[in-house]
Amino acid sequence: MREMLLIVEKDTEKFEEQYIAWIKCGITLVQAYSMQEAIERLTHEKFVTVGINGDNVNYLSQLRIMRDITKLPIHILTSNYTYEKECEALALGANVY
C-alpha cells in the first residue's frame, strides 16, 4: 500500500504536476479542493501529511478545526509570505509555513 499525501489545492493542473513528481517517489497525492473536503477526508482516510496551497485556498478559518482532528504534519505552501501570516498559521496549528 502506498503512502498518501493529502493536498488542498484548487488548481487541478498544478495538482497533476505535483502528482506526477510524487508518484515517482512511491507516494500518492490525493486532492481536496477545499478545507472542508480535506477535513472530511482526514476523518475517513489515512494520510502521512497534509499540504495546503495558501495561494488559492482560504485555509485560516478552518485550520484550527483541521488541527483538532489530526496530529499529522500540516504544511502551508505559499508564494505570498509574510511574517504575520506565518505567525497566525502556526498559532492555528500549522507545522510548517
VENKAVEN-V549454 format. One record per helix or strand of 3 or more residues. SS is the DSSP state (helix for helix, strand for strand). FROM is the first residue (numbers start at 1). LEN is the number of residues. If there is no record, write none. Layout:
SS&FROM&LEN  SS&FROM&LEN
This chain:
strand&3&6  helix&12&12  strand&27&6  helix&35&10  strand&49&5  helix&60&10  strand&73&5  helix&83&9
